[in-house]
Amino acid sequence: MAQHTSEEIFQQKVDNEIKIEAREWMPDEYRKTLIRQISQHAHSEVVGMLPEGNWITRAPNLRRKLILIAKVQDEAGHGLYLYSAAETLGITRDEMYEQLHTGKAKYSSIFNYPTLTWADIGAIGWLVDGAAIMNQVMLCRTSYGPYARAMVRICKEESFHQRQGYESLLALSKGSDEQRAMLQDAVNRWWWPSIMMFGPSDAESTNSEKSMLWKIKRQSNDDLRQRFVDATVDQARILGVTLPDPDLKWNEERGHYDFGVINWDEFWNVVKGNGPCNKQRMNARVKAWNEGAWVREAAMVFADKRRQKVA
């Protein structure tokens, strides 16, 4: 009987849709890829609280305020689930925070854009969370068990966030001329960054091929981007807004919408730390980390005393 290497056994499990668990053997590159992706995902959830939290005190009414508070709280929870999943791969949470604060680890470039009006909060819910769901639903079936299980709950809550955002924009679409203009302006500013959220084109992506082989990802960046565009056009029509792309049109032969050329220079400029709010976001996270040191220290003292009592 032929002997199979550890890597062959691992790939057979992946091919047969058997989840890889934390204590099982896995290739070092698989582990590193997961740590990079899951920690980046966690950082995105935590940093993503900042542009929305900025509007909690300025929400137009109590109902909108409660909805926004709940959403920001959900995102904190998503970060917690994902950091916990990443820790099963052998990295500590403190290491992940340090990588974020020093710029070694990235987060979604979308959160480096400012929220200028209340309509931006709805646009984030509709477009940003909509793009996130398109990308994350497949992760419920990702090959790494702890990540897949975390994503099931996250996707349910993200779907709720998208509906909240769309409902908020729908209310604006039925409002005054000024409110409709505010809605259109927000869509104009958030459309292209949302399209960029799926990452570089397949031709430029350095990680997609292995991620697809290992079933960390199930669909390519460009396929997901196309699905998002196709799903969003009719929703925009209901809102009565124009998507800011003169090249956007239905292609009968392809059975998909064609859309314009993405400004990848802008994308990479933001990724490299030169976006409108990169420095602001990082300063806010580092400040929160430093000012929260006493809470972490107190929690550790409490935990030590509790362990001593049990012992």
Disulfide bonds with the S-S distance in Angstrom:
none
